Amino acid sequence: MHPFPHTYAVSAECAPEGLVQLSSDGLAPLNSAPPKEFDGPGDQWSPETLLCAAVADCFNLSFRAVAAASKFPWQRLSCSVTGTLDRVERVNLFTKFEIRARLELAAGADHARAQQLLEKSKQVCLISNSLKSEFHLVTEIG
């Protein structure tokens, strides 16, 4: 890992109508639009879905790192995140994220240890640690 602090730069460009194009050096451009809840088309990534994607991605990558550091064998992790956007004191903000994680293990694997590592992954995820929302983890280990 590189020494801290790390910086990440993203550019956004748009016209009065249409999509917002997001770009970052070395990455493929990504289109964005308001979600249907904000009268957008509903067929593009939005800031809201990108935030939920960042939580899901970070959780998975955190688990990968935690499991590797613990030398814990596993086969597959799938994760879905539902973010709740609400209006609190006249401000729109995400109040809660539910992380649903399904971890597949080999036969005979330690399910209790797997649960501990999933919980630790939630605790060390830098994206969720950077948000002031409530986080709830629901796990299924098989």
N, C-alpha and C positions, 0 to 999 in steps of 0.2 A: 504494500500500500504506500502511496505517496504521502509525504508529511502534510499535516494540516497547516493552514486552512486550504480547502479545496474550493474552486470557483467553477460555476457552470453557467454558460451564456447561451441564451436562446433569443432569437429575433422573431418578431411577428409583424406581418405586413398585410394590410387590407385596403379595400376601397369602400366607398359608401354602401355598396351592396355586395353580396357574395361571401365567399369563404375567406377565412384568415389563413395565411400560409405561415406555418411555424418552421424555423430552420435553426440548425446549430452546426458548426463546423464538423465535417466528417460524417454527418448523418443525412439520411434521406429526408426530404421535406415532408411535412405532415400537415394536412388540412384540418381546419377546425371551424365550427359554427356553433351558434347557440343551440342548446338542446330544445326539444319540442316544448318543454315546460316554460321556456322563455320565448316561445313563438318562433323557434328555429326549425330547420327542416327535419331534425331527428335522425338524419342518416350520416352524420359525421361525428368524429370525436369532438367533444366540447371541453371547456375548462373543467366542468364538473366530472365528466367521465374520465378525463385525464388524471384528475386528482385521485379518483378511486383506483384507477389503473396503477398509479404510483404507489399507493398503499399495498395493493395486491402484489405487485412486482417486488417491492421492498421486503414484504413478508416472506415471499418465496426465496429470495436471495439471502435473507437473514437466516432462514432455516437451513439452507444449503451450507452456509458458513458455520453455523452452530453445530450442525450434525457432523461436518467434516472435522471440526476442532474436537468434537467428542468421540470421533471414530465410530459413529453410529451408522450402521448400514440401513438403507431405505431404498425403495424402488421408485416411487412417484409421489409428487405432491401437487394437488390441484387446489386452487384457492379462488374464491369469489368474494368480492367486497361490495357491500351495499352502503352507500353514504346517504345520510338523512340531512337534507338542507331545510332549514326552518328560519322563521323570522323571530329574532329575539331582541327585544328593546329597540324595535324599528331598524334592525340590521339583519340582512340575510347572511347566514353562516351555517357551516356544517356543524351539527350538534352531536352526531353519532356516526360511527362506522361499525358495521358488523362484518367480521372476517370469518368466512366459512372455509375451513381447511379440511381436506380429505387426504390422509397420508396412507399410502400403501406400503406394507412391510412384507418381508419374507416370512414364511411359516416359522413359528417359534421365536419371533422377535419380541423384545421387551416393550410391551404396550405402555406401561407406566413411564418408562424412560422416554419413550416417544412423546407422550403427553407433556412431560417436563420440558423437552426440547422445543416443542411447539409454543409453550407458554414463554420460554426464554426468547424465542424468536420474536414474539409480539413485544416483549420488553426492550429488545435491542434494535428494533426497526427504526432507522433514523428518520424516515418520513413520518411515521405515526408519532414519534417522539417530538417532532417539530410542529405538530398540530395540537391545539388545545381542546379538541373534541374528545368525547367519550369513545372508548374502543371496547368492543365485546368480541371475544373469540369463541367460536363454536367449532368443535373438532369431531372428526370421525376417523378412527384408525382401524385399518383392516389389513 
